């Protein structure tokens, strides 16, 4: 039947069903499987925006994404354009057709595919809105797009792959009439950007939402809903192999410059714009105020750091995140916002140059104030109207070809994942108190007369926790950690640096010092309470080879506070100094004795060991500066610290360059390398009393050059502090402390020998250290407000690669598998069958590895503890066999057109649902009852050996298929990075092999993102040795 010939009653019933249709939402978003790497059309432009409407105008759920706002194209508005006959240019897809409205009938394509609609003149209705409603209700799938919109191109690829019957209206190919249709679409759908997609009359959003539906399998189910099955069965390969010729990334793939993120939170962006608006207004009003000139200069630094690193180092962005933390994340594309930050740099640079570099007269100040006013206008539009001028200019640059359209590709593929990760971190959940389980090494039948298991001295204890409890449980006493004292140490070192400058503004160091003392007192009080309430947890930290030395942070902070306290009371400062000296020296003796008396391997060595010499350097300087009579004792402390630093620096450097840099939570501690020589230089100057001699200058020069080396690892190599983590790592305060330490020494040099170089070094280092201290303090406060601190640590190790992270992949595959199973034709659907095959292969490999390697290892510690899991594996294999029989029977019934088809489909869904449910309970049980045993009692070295054996037990041909599958179905990027890091932890020599499998099995976006955080994966392929640094051995 022609779509235009349906009677009015049918249209009315359709409209009523549309009005009553529930908006699709809460779709789980696993990893996108889009195979866009080989397409020469790179991605850019815009996606769906805020607030869907159903066709009757009622509001539905809000969805947002941003790139280039395609509806800003210069199209002439004209209602008469609906009657035009401009012929659109069609793309060269197979099965394409063009719908012409000249005979008052719409042409139904004979073959399923894309149908490009020329005009809407023959659809029912008098107004534009009525014709659009008629067109949407009469067509199974409708997409309003633009030919130059890369979001529309991405949606077109998805529909083309599915071979769905889609009616496409390319608004920019309708001459001057597209604007009228675009305005009508915006009124009906409440979407600001293209593409706008309707399926069965229901608005699903834009490209972002379409990709989410496609990745979860919901899209296939929706396209087959009802009587109209407008989706062809097609052969889809879930394991796609790419080669270099398939993916010319040098021309296609482009990310934001430097370290700017691909996706931002629009609420944070608009809140920051509000702050910039306020500063701009103040700068324009108080144009003759010297203080306001400095504020504008600080704003320039903020814009510059935002342009380079996003909001990571921006105080305004950190404040904005705190202000909007209760609002759900609203993803927007990062590149246009980076260009907007660049525009902010231009405005603030001009204003600052006029304020400080001009003649100082009224004219230059007024011109500078004018630029502040222009900046305020632009920021006000962004904040109040969500209208970004910089983004519009960026879109123009993309359209004229000055910027590659592929700059939006990462945002298109990962913005929903970013939003889901934000939600998983910020949505609070309540958990019951974990139940403590005690497992005896004796047999299960050994009980006391009262029925309680017999506990032996070697009994194993662990707590049964919810699978994701560590993400949400918040307790300021239970989960305060010794590493948190890095925060007050950074604050105190910053205050001491300002105190050493002998500034005429003492309120600066006094304010910072009071804040540091308050912060230190708060954390110390919480930790003392923890010692009383949870002594076992405190003892575990003290006994830990990595965290034990961090108890010195407390005593170092006390010693630095004594320097400030002496300004007010000499007695109090002396008492604090001796407390710090005695406590840290005692701790150093115990720690070093423990290093000598116990066997250690590379896994125990950490940069935190350098806290021992750093603390002794500081205490020696504090002691002698307070009373020169203790010169000899201070010299002994300095000599001990110097020798310890030289040895520990060599050891930790060797470990760092020869071992996998796996744990991103501790990477900030590497900056203790810089703090050690800097503090040694300061201490020797204080103790010797000879000023900055050759030895002091050598140490200081070493710290400066080493600081530059470490900064290079952050940018552009991005291997020191980079990595997606679930919460803020307090080790970042170690970076601020190290730079403050170098600044302290530079100030001392400048005081003794005032040269241009020393003066510039002192100023730059002091500003940098205080800036980082302020930014990380704001972020720490925000993390406390958002309850992202004082949570349990996410524990992981080599075993995680074949345990928790594989479970995440299985969970992701099961979600999509269950969705595809709802298709009545699932038994002959190639996509479902292939995913079912991969699902079974992943399970069988995982179960075999656990049965052969993991469970026998755990039996050595807790006999028969995992028998329950082994029995489950047998049942799961039987269930897979039964499902295979049902699928074969269903496919045969389909071939024979038997009546029993619905019975086979019902049995398939029933058995598959039971299997997925049982697998979920099985994996939860393993993570609750087996992981604590393996994590607490199986040594890391043994875990590495077992992981190596598990890898070698599977054929390389099987890994080539399964490795990309496991990565693709992990929901979050940090989990993919952690999976690779876990394997490299155990098998660093396998990095190129694993990378080769991923290179050929992942889309370009996810491969490039993974390679950024795990550069060891770079294979020996064309171009990668040059850009990613694969090193030859010969």
N, C-alpha and C positions, 0 to 999 in steps of 0.2 A: 504494500500500500504506500502511496506517496505521502510523505510527511505533511504536505500542505493540504491534503484532502481529508484529513481526519475531521470528524464532526465536532461540533461545539461541546456536546456532552462529554466526549472523550477528553477534550482539553480541560474541561472543568474538573473532571475527576482526577486528571493528572496533576493539575495545580493543587488540588486538595491534598493529594498524597505527598506532594513536595512540601507543602506547608507543614504537614504533620511528621515529615521525615526527621529523624534525630540526627544531629550533626555528628559525623565520625570524629572520635577523639580517643585519647589515651592509647594510641597504637604503640606497642613496643617497637623500639627502633634498633634493630641489630645493624651490623656493619653493612654498608651499601656494597652491592655487587656490580655496580655499573661498570661496563667495559668500554670506557670512553677513551682509553689511552691511544687507540689507533686512529681515532677520528681527527681529521685535520681542522675541524671546527672547534676552537677552544671556547671556554666558557666565560661569560661575563654577564653584565646587565642585571636585571632586577627580578625579584621574586614576589611572592604574595606578601601582603602587608597586614594591617590591623583590622580585625573584626569582620567575619563573614556575615552575610545576610542570606536568608532564604528568599525565594522569589516574591513572597508577599511583603518583604521589607523588614521582617522581624529579625532581631539580632541573634547571632549564634556565637559559638566560642571564638576567642581571639587567637589569631596566629600572626606571627610577624617575621619578616626577614627583609634584609635591605641590600641593595646593590646599586645599580643605576636605575633611577626612576624612569622607566621607559615611557610613561605617559606624559613626559615633558617634551616629547618630540613636537616639532612645529608643524601640526596638522591643522588645516582650516576646518572650522566647525560649520556644519550645514546639515539640517535635518533632511533636506532633499537628497542628500548623498545616499540614502538608503535605496533610492530608486536607480542609482547609477549602474553601469555595466562595465566598470573597469576590470579588465581581465588580470587576475593575479598571476604572478610567476610561481610555478610549482617547483618543489624540490624533486630531485631525481630518485625517489623511492619507488620500489616495486609496488604495484597495486594502487598507485595514486590515481585520483580522479578529481575532476573539477565540477562543482555543482553550479549550474546556471539557473537563473530564475526566470528566463524569458518566456516559458510556456506555462507559467503559473503552477508548475510542479517542480519539486526538488528531485534531482536525479539520485537514486539510490545506487551506490557502487555495486557492481556485480562481484567484485573481489574485495575482501576485507583489507583495510589499510587506511591511509590518510586521504581525506577528501577535502579539498580546498574550496571554500564557499566564496562565490564572487559577490553576492549581495543578498539582502534579506527582503526584497520588495514583495515577494509573493507569499510571505508568511502572514497569518491572520493578525489583525490588529490595525488600529489607526495610528497609534503613536509609536515612537521608537521603542519604548519600554515594552509595549504589548507585543510588538513583532519579535523582540528578543525573547520574551517569555515563551512565545509560541515556538520559536526556533529551538530553544533549550529543551522544552518539554517534548518536542517531536523527535529529538536526536538522542541516540544512546550516550555518546560521549562528545562533548563540545569543548574546544580550547580556543580562547581568544589570545592571540599572540602577536608578535612582531618579528619580522624576518631577521632583524639585526640584534634581537635580544637573545643572549646566550642561555639564559634560563629557559626561554621557550625552545631553543634548540635541544637542550638537555631533556626536556619533557617530550619533545618529538622523538628523540632516540628511544626513550622508554616505550612509547606507544608503538613505534616501528618494530622494536624487538618483540613485543607481544603480538604484533599483527592484529591489533584491535581496530575496530571500525570507529574512526575519529573524524569529526567534522571540525576543520581548522579555519578560523577567520583571522587572516593576517591583516591587522588594522592599518599598517603602514603601506600596504599595497592596494589600498582602496582610494587612492588619490586624496582629495580633500574631504572625503566622507568618513574616513576612519575615526576622526575625532568625535563625531556624533555618536557612533556606536560605542566608542571608548567611554564617553561620559555616561551613556546609558548603562553600560556594564558596571561602571563604578557605582552608580546609584543602586543597581539591583543587588550586586554582590558585596558592596562595601569594601572592595579591595582596591588599593591605589595603584598597583603595578601589575604588569603582565608577567607570565601567563595567568589567565583565570580559567580554571578547569571545572566542568560540570560532568558528573557521571550519573546517568539515570535521573537527571534533573536536580541532583544534589550538589551544591558547591563543596569541593574537597580542598580548595585552596590553590596554591601555585606549585611550582616545581619542587619546593622543599617538602611539602606534604605528599606530593605524588611519589617522590623518591622514598619517603618513609613507608608509604603503603606498599610500594614495590618490594622494598627490602624485607618487610615482614611477611609478605605473601598475601596481604589483605587485598592488594589490587587485583590479583587474579580472581579471588573470591567475589569481589564486588562486580567485576566485569561479567561474571557468570550468574549474577543474581537474577532471578525471575525467569520468564519464559525466553527472553532474548539472549541467546548465547552468542555474543558478538566478539568472541575471542577464538582465534585459531590455535589449535595445538601445534606446538613447535618443539623442535629439538634444541634444548638449551644445555650447554656444557657448563657445569658448575666449577670446573677446573679449566680455566683458560690459560694457555701458555702464550706469552708474549716474547718477541725478540726485539733487537735494537731497531730493525727497520719498521716494526709496528708502532714504535713510540718515539718519534723525534722530539724528545722533551726540550731540547735546546730551543725549539721554536714554539712549543705549545705551553709548557708548564711554567708558571710564574707565580711567585709568592710575594707578599709584602716585603718591602726593603728592610734590611737589617733584622732586628728581632721583634718586629711588630706582629701581633697575633692576627690570624686569619679571620677570627670572629670575635666580636665585642658584645657587651651587654648594653643595649640602647638606653636603659634607665641610667646606668652609670655615665654614659656619654652625655645625656641631657642634663644630669645633675652637675657634672663638671662644667658644662656650658653655662649653667646658671651661675656658678662661682666665677667663671671667666667674665660673664656679663657684669657681675657686681664689681670686679676689679677694673674692668674697662670703664664703667661709669665713674668710679672713683678717680681713675687716672685722668679722665676728661674734665671732671669737676675741679679736682685739686691739682691742677697742672703745674702750679708753682711750688708744690711741696717736695722737698728733697727726699723725705721718707717715702712718698708715693712713687718717686722715680725709682727707688730701690725695689719697691714692690713690683713694678713693671719689669725690672731686670730679673727678678726672681721668677716672674711669670714666663719670661723668655727661656730661662733654664728649664722650667717645667715643660714647656712646649717642645724644646729640643730633646729632652729625655723621652717624652711621649712619642715623638716622631721616631726615635731609635728603638725603643723597647716597649711601646705601649704604656699601660698604666703601672707597670712593675715598679718603676722608680719615680713615679709622680706623686707628690703629696696630695695634689688636688684629686687625682683619681682615687687615691686611698681613702680620702675623706668621703668622696662620692659613693664608694662601695659601702661604707658604713651607713650612709644616709638612706640608701635604697635597698638595704639587705633583705628587707621583708617583702619586697616586690619580686614576683617571678621573673626569671631571666627572659629578655627579649633579644634574641640574636640579631645582629646586624653585621654586614660585611666590613672587614677591617680595612682594606686598601683605600676606599673613599675617605674614611676617617683619618687615615694617615696623611692623605693629601690635605685634609682640612687642618691637621696639626701643622703641616708645612706652611699653610697660609697664615696660621697663627704665629709661626716663627717670623714670617715676613713683616707682619704688622708690629709685633713686639720688638723686633730688631730695629725697625725704623724708629719707633717711639723711643727706645732706649738710646739709640745713636743720637737722636735729636736732643734728648734730655741731658745726656752726659757729654756728647761730642760736639755739640753746637757751640755757639758763642755764649750761651748762657743767658741770652736775652729773652724777651717776651715772645718774639716771633718764632724762634725755634721751639720753645716750650708749647706754644699754641698749636703749631703744626704737629708736634708729638702728641698733644692731647687729642687732636683731630683723628689721628690713627687709632688712638685708644677708643674713641667714640665709634669709629668704623668697626673695630673689633667687637665692641659691645653690641652693635647692631647685629652682626653675624651670629654672635653667641646667643643673643636673645631669640633670634629666629629658630635656632637649633633647640634651645631650651623650651620655649613656650609653644612653638608651632611645629616642632619636629621637622623643620625645613633646613637642610644643611646646604649652604651655598657652596662650600668646598666640594661636597659630593656631586653637586650639579656640574661644576666645572670639570671634575674628574670624569664624569660620564661623557661630557663633550670631548675630552681628550681621548677617551676610548673609542668613541664613534668616528672620530676623524683619523684614528689609527696611530696616534702618538704613544698610546699605551696598549699593550696586548690585552685582548679580551680574556685570556686565560688567567688573568690576575684574580678573577672571582672563583676559579675552579675549586680551590681548597674550601672556600666558604660554602659553596653549594653542596659539597660532599660531606661536610663535617659540622654544619651549624646545628642540626638537630641532635647530633651526638654531644656537642658541647652543652646544649640546653639540658639534655637528659643527665649529663654528668653533674651539672650545677644542681639540678633537682635532687639527685641522689645524695649529694653532700649536704644540702641545706635543709631538706625536709626532715623534721625531727620525728623520731619514733621512740616509743617507750618500750623498754625490755625488762623482764623480771630479773631479779638477782641470779647470777649464774650459779648453777648447782655444782658443788664440788664432788667429783667422783674419785674413789680410791680403788685402784686395781692392784691386787696382790700378784706377785710373781709365782705364787703357788697355784695349784690347779683350781679350776672353777668350783669343784665340789668341796673345797676346804672351808668350812664354816665353824663359827663358834656355836655353842648350844643355843644361844638366843637368835640364831639365824643370820647374824652379821658376818660378812666374809672375814676370814682370818687375815689380819694385817701383819706382815712380816717387816723387819727393818728395811727391807729393800722394796717396799710397796711403792707403786707409782701413783701419783695423784695428778689430776687435771680437772679443769672446770668445763662443764658443758655450756657453751654459749651459742646464741643465735648466729647464723652464718654471717650476717652483716652487722653484728652488734658493735664491732669496733668502730664502725662509721658514725654511730649516732649516740653512743652512751657518753654522758657528760658528767664529770665529777671533779670539782676543783681540788679536792684533797686526795682522792684515790689516784688520780692520773697526773698530778703534778710531777714533773721529772727533773732530774738534776741538770739536764741540758737546758732547761728554761733559765738557769742563772747566767747564761750567755747574754741575756737581754740586759739585766742591770750592769753587767760588766761593760757592755758597749756604751751605756749611758754614762757610767762613771768615768770611763776613759775619755769620753768626749768632754765632760766637765773639767777633768784635769788638764786636757789640752788647752781649753780656753783659759783656765786658771794660769797656766804657764805663760800665756801671752802677756800677762800683766796689763790686760785691757783696761781702758778707762771706763768700761761699762761692766762693772762686776756683777750686775744683775743677770748677765747671760750665764756665767758659770754657776752662779748661785741657784738660779732657777733650774738648770739642768741637774745640778747636784742634789737639790731637794727632791726632784722627780726620781733620780736614781736611787736615793736613800729610801724613798717611799716604796718604789718598786721592789727594791731588795728586801725591805722589811716584810712586805706582803708575801713574796715568794718564800722567804725564810720561815715565816710563821706557818704557811701552808705546809711546808716540808717537815717542820717539826711536828705538826699534828699528824702528818702522814707517818712519821717514824713511830708515833704512839699507836695509831690505829692500824697501820699496815706495816709492821716491822719487817715482814718477809719480803715485801716489795722493795723496801729501801736496801735490805741486805743483798737482794739480787742485783740491784744497780751497783752497789759497792763491789760485789764480786765479779761484775762484768769487766772483761778486759778493755772494752771500749768506753764504758761509762764510768768506771771506777776513777780514772784520773780526773774526770770532770768535777769531782767534789772540790778540786782545787779552785774552781771558779768562785766558790764562796769566799775563800780566804784571799784570793787576789782582789776581789771587790772590796773586802774589808781593808786591805792595805791601801788601795787607791782612795777610799773614802777618808782614810787617816790624813792624807795630804790636804784634802779640803777642810777637814775638821781642825787641823792645826791653825788655820787662819782665825778661828774663833776661840779655841781653847787648846793650848799646848799639851796639857795633861791628857785631855781626851784623845787628841790625835796620837800621842805616844802610846796610850793604852791600846788603841785600835791597831797601831803599827805592830806592836809586840804580839797581839793576838794573831794577826795575819802571818807574821814571821814564824811563830812557834807552831801554829796549826799546819801551815803549808809545808814546813820542813818535816814535821812528823809524818804527814801524809806522804811526802816524797820518799822518805825512808821506807815506809811500809810498801808503797807501790813498786819501787825499784827492787826491794827484796823479793817481792812476789814475782817480778819479771825474772829474776835470777833463779829463784827457788823452784819455779814451775816450768814445765815444758810448754812452749808456744810455737805456733806455726803462723803462716802468713795471714790466716783468717783472724787471728787475735790482734795483729798489729794494726794500729789506726793512728791518724793524725792527732787524735786527742791525747796521745802520749806526750806530745810537745807541751801540754799544759804544765807538766812538771818543771821543765827548765824555764818556761816563761814566768811562772809564779816565783821561782827563786831569783830570777833577774829583777823582778819588780820589788820583791821584799828586801833584797840587798840594797837597792837604790833608796827605797823608803826608809830603811833603817839608818843608813849613813846620812841621808839628807836631814833627818831629824836630830841626830847626835853624831858628829864626826868622830867621837871617841870609839864608836863601834866600827871603825874603818876595817880593822883586821877581820872581825867576824863577817862583815859584809863582803870582804874579799874572798873569804872561804865559800860563802854562798854563791858568789859570782863564778868562781872557778868550777864548782860542782855543776852549776847550771850550764856553763860554757861547754864542758866536755859532754854532758848529757845531750845538749842541743846538737852538737856536731854528729854524735853517733845516731841519734834518733832521726835527724834530718836525712842522713844517708840511708837508713833502714826504710823509713816511710817513703822516700823518693823511689827506692828500688821497688818496693811493693806497688807503688802507684803506677809506675811505667811498665811493670811486667805482669800485673794482675788486672782482672776485669774491674773497671770502675763501676760497680753495679749499684750500690745503694745511694740513691740521690739524696736521701735524708742527711747524710754525713758529708756531702761534698763541700759545704761551706767551711768545714773545719780545715780544709787544705790551706786556707789563708793563715793558719797558725804558722806556716812556713815563713810568712812575711813578718808576723808579729815578733817572732823570736829574735832575729838579728836586729830589728829596730829597737826593741826593748833592751837588748844587750848593749847596743850603742849608747842609749840613754843611761843605762845603769853604770857603764864604765866611765862615762863623763862625770857622773855624780860621785862615784867612788874614788876615782883617781884624783879629782880636783885639779887636773891639768888642762881642763877645757877639752875641746874637740881635737884630739890628737889623731895621728894617722890611723891607729887601730879603730877608733870610733867612726871615722869617716869611711873606712873600708866596710865596716858592718852596715852603716847606713846606706852606702851605695849598693851593697848587695841586696838589701831589703827593697830598695826602689826598683832595681832591675827585675828582681823576682816578682814584685807586684805587677809590673808590666807584663811579665810572662803569664801570670795567672789571669789577668784581665783579658789577655788574648784568648785564653781557653774558654772564657765566657762569650767573647765576641771577637772574631766571627766563628770560632770553632764550636762553641756552645756545648762543651762536654763537662763543664765543672758544676754549674748551677742549673743547667737546663734539665727539664723533665717534668711531665705532668704528675703532680702529687695530689693526694686527697686533702691535705691540709698544709698550712704554712710550716716549714721546717725552721726551727729556732736556730739552726746552724747559720742562717743568713746573718744573724747578729755577730757571728764570728768574723764576717767580712768587714762589718762596720768597726769592730774592735781592732782588727789588724790595721785598717787605714788610719784610725785614730792613734794607734801606737806609732805609726810612721810619722804622722803629723806632729805628735809630741816631740819626737826626735828632731824633726825639721825645725820646729819652733826653737828648740834649744840651740841648734846650730845657728839659726838666724840671730838669736840673742847675743851669741858670742862673736859671730863673724857675719856682719850684715852686708851681704852681697845681693846682686840682682837675682841670681839663681836661687840662693837660699830663701830670699824673700818670696819669690814666686812659688817655690816648692811649698813653703810653709802655708801660704794663703790657699793654694789649690788643694793641698791635702787636708787642711782644716775644713774648708768648705765641703769637700767631697765626703769626709768622714762624718761631719755633722749632718749633711744631707741624708746620707744612708741611715744614720742613727735615727733621724726623725721619721723617714719613710717606713723603715722596718718597725719602729715603735708604733706608728699609726696602724700599720697592717696587723701587728700583734694585738692591739686593742680591738680592732675590728674582728679579728678571729675569735677573741674572747666573747665579744658581743654576739657574734653569730654561732657561738658554741662549737667552733672548729678547733680550738685548743682544749686542753684538759680532757682529751679523749684517749682511748687506748691506741697504741701504736699498731699500724698494719704490719704484721710480721710475715716475712717471706724469705725463701731461701732456694737452693737448687731443686728441692723436691716440688716447689710450687709449679714448675713448668709442666710436670706430668700429674699434678693433683688439682689444686684449686683452679688454676687457669684453664686446664682442659675441661673442668666442670663448667666453667663459664661458657666455653664454646659449645658444649653439649646442650646447655640450657638455651643458648641462642638458636641453635639448630632445631631444637624441639619446638620452640615457639613458631618458627616458620613452617615446620613440618605439620604441626597441628592445623595451622591455617590452611595450608594447601590440601589437607585431607578432607576439608569440608566440601571440596569440589566433587560433585557426583561422578565425574569422570576421572577421579584420582587414579584409579587402577590402570588407566591408559595415558595418564598425563606424564610426559617425559620429565618435566621439571620435578614433580613429586617423586617419581621413581628414582631419579638420579640423586635427589637429596636423601631419600630413604636409604639408598645404597651407601652414600657417604656417611650417613648417620650410623649405620651398622658397622662400617669399617672403622670409624673412629672409636666406637664403643668396644669393638672386639680387640683392637690394638691396646686401648687403655686398660681393659679388663685383663688381658693377657700379661701386660707389664706389671700390673698390681699383683696378680696371682704368682708370677714367677720371681719377682724381685722385691716389691714393697712389703707384702704380707709376710714372707719368710723372714725378712729383716725385723719386722715388728714382733714376730713370734720369739725372736731371740731375747727380747726385753720383757714382753708380756705374752706368755704362751696362750694361744687359742683366742686372743682378743679379737682377731679379725675374721674368725670363722664365719660369722654372720654375713660379712661382706662377700666372702668367697661363695657362699651358697646363693647369694643374690645374683652373682655373675652367671651361674649356671641357669637360673630361672630366666634371666634376661636373654641369654642365647636361645633358649627354647621359645621365648616370646617372639624374637625376631624370626625364627623359623616358621612359626604359626602365621605371622603377618605376611611373610613371603608366600605362603600357600594361599592365603586369602587374596593377595594381589594377583597371583597367577589365575586363580579361579575367576576373579572379577574381570580380568582382561579377556578370558576365554568367553565369559558370558556376554561381554560387550561385542566380541567378534561374532558370536552366535545370535546376538540380539535376543538373549533369553530374558524372561521375566524376572529372574532372580537377581538382576543387577542391583536393585536397591538393597537386597539382603546382604550382598557382598560388601557394598559400601558401608552399610550399618555395622557389620562385623569388623570391617577395617577400622572405622572410627572408634569402636568400642575397645578393641584390642590395643590400638595405638595410644588411646587416651590412658588406658591402664598401664601400659609400658612407660609412658612419659611420666605419669604420676609416681610409679614405683622407682623410676630412675631418680626423680627429684628427691624422694625420701632417702634413697640409698646414698646419693651424693651428700645430702645434708648430714646423714649419720656419719659418713666418713670424715667430713669436715669438723664435726663436733667431737668425735671419739677417737679418730685415728691421727688426725693432724696434730693434736696436742702431744701425743706420744712421740711422733716422729720429730716434732720441732724441739721438744724439751730433752729428749734422751738420745736421739740419733745424731752423732757428731757430724759437723758440716763436711769433714773430709770423707766420711762414709757416704753421706748423701751424694757427694760429687761422683764417687765411684759407682754408686747404684744408677745415677742418671746416665752416666756414660754407658753402662751395661744395657740399660733400657733402650737407649738410642741405637746401639749396635745390634740389638735383637730384632730390629725391623729392617726390612730390605730398603735400599735407597730408593728404588722405584716407588715404594709405598709412601715413603716420607715426601717424595717429590709432589705427590698428590695431597697428602694430609696436612703438611705444614702450612700451605696457603689457606686451606680450609679452616684450620684451627684459628689462624690469625683473623680471617675475615669475619668469623662469627663471635669474636670477643667484642663486647659492646663498647669498650672505651679504649682510647689510645694508650693510656698509661698501663693498661693490662697487656696490650700487645708489646709495649716496650719491656715490661717486666718479664713476660714470657721469654723474649729474646735474651734479656739480661740473665735470667735464671739458667738458660742453656749455656750461655757463654761463661757463666760462673763456673760451671762444671767442665765445659769443653771449649775453651777459648780458641782452640785450633780449628773448630768446626764453623767459625763465623762466616767464612766465605762460602762454604757449602750451604749453610742455612740461608744466607743472603741470596745465593743463586736460585734456590727454590722459590723464595719470596719474590725475587726480581721477575721471574717468569710466571708467577701465579697471582700477583696483586695488581690492582689498577695503579696508575701512575701516582695518583694523589696519596694513597695510603702507603705505597712504597717510599715515596719521597719523604713523607712525614715520619715514617719509621726510621729511615736512614739518617734523618737529622738527629735523632736521639740515640741511635745505635750505629755510629759510623763504621764499627767493626764489621758490619754486614756487607760492605761494598764488595761486589764480586769483580773478577778480572774481566770486565766487559768494556766495550767501546766507550771511552770518555770517563769512566768511573775512576780509573787510576789517576787521572789528572785532577778531577774535581773533588774527589772524596778521599784521596790520600792512601790508596792501597800501596803498601810498601813491598818492594822486592827484597828477596833474600840473597840475590846473586846479581 
